[in-house]
Amino acid sequence: MSTFVYDGDCAFCTRCAEFIERRIPTGARVVPWQFADLDRLGLTEAECEEAVQWVGADGSRALLASSGRGWRIAGAGLRIPPVRAVAWPVYRWVARNRHRMPGGTAACSLPQETRDRLYGPSSG
């Protein structure tokens, strides 16, 4: 079974995951990383704190490997260069600012160590 892993401590992420689960019918399991068997999925806490994760039923890490049509369409869309060029920076911005999004809380912000590693040390 494919698995979509998100940050269950983040209200914004939880709402997004619930929306995905309702709107993109697949056989995928949608689970917060805090309750997932990360070792079995081949994931680390650091990866899950940084971004949502997709693990296909065969262990692949690409949406195109999904058994669900909606996920495959999303994965195919991300292969289109202009979409990919916009999608990743937008996703990173949302991930960095998820604590400011509707329903977000301070628990939604990435740990400082992760932010420093991804974006360089903060100046303040």
N, C-alpha and C positions, 0 to 999 in steps of 0.2 A: 504494500500500500504506500502510495506517495504521501509525503508529509510536508506541510507548510508550517514553519516555526516562526513565532513572533514573540515580542516582549510582553509577557503577561502583567508586568508591573506598570505598564504604560496604558493609561485609559484610552488615549488616542489610538495606539496600536491595537488594543483590544477591540475598539469599535470598528476599525478598518478590517480586522480579521473577521469579525462577525458579519460585516457587510459582504466580504469576499465569500464567506461560507454560505450565506443566503443567496447571493446573486450569481455565483459561478458554480453551478452544480457539478461536482466531480466526486470521485471516490476518495479524494485526498482527505487525510486527517489534518485538521487545523488545530494546532496545539501551542500553548505558551512554552517557551524554552525552559522555563522554571519547572515544568512538569514533564518534560520530554527526556527520553533516555539518549542524552547527547552522544555518549560513546557508541551506542548502537547505530545512531544516525551519522556518525563520523563528523560531528560538529564540536566546536569548543564554545565555552561561555563567551569568550571574546568575540567570536564570529557572530554569535546571537545577540550580543549587546550592540554591535555595530549596525546590523541590518537584518531584515527578515531573511529566512533561509528556505530554500526548496530542496528537498531530497526526494528524488524519484523512487518508485518501487524497486528499481534495479540498482539504487544507490547513486544514480547520476545526480548532478547538481544543476540541471538545466530544465527550464519549463518545457522545452520541446520534448522532453522524455515523458511528459505527463500522460496519464491515461485519460485525463479529462480534456474534452475539446476546448473549453474556455481557457484553461491553462496553456494548452498548445498554441492557441491563437495569440495569447499574451506573449508567449515565448517567441513566436514567429514575428510578431510586431517589433520586438526588441532587437531582432536581427537586421532590421532596415536601418541603414546608417544614419539618416537624419533623426529617426526616432531614438535610436541608441544614443546619439550625440546629445540629445535633450534629456532623455529619461534618467540617465545616471546622475547628472548634476542636480536635477530636480529632486530625485530621490534622496541624494546626500543632503540637500538643503532641508528637506522635510525631516529626515532623520536627526539632523543637528538641532532642529527647531521644534521637534515634536512636543516638547513641554509647553510651547506657546500655542499649539493648535487647540481647537475646540475640544474640550474634554481632557486635555493634557494636564499633567501635574509635574511638580519638581522631580518626581520619581521617573519621569519619562526622559529626562536629559541623560545623555551619554556620560559615563564616568569620565572624570578629567583625564585620567591616564589614556583612555581611548581617544578622546578629543585631541590631546597633545600629539599622540602618535599619528593620527590621520591628518591633522591640520596645522601641526607645529605648536610649540609652546605658546600659551596665551601671554599677552603682554601685561596682564593685570592680575 
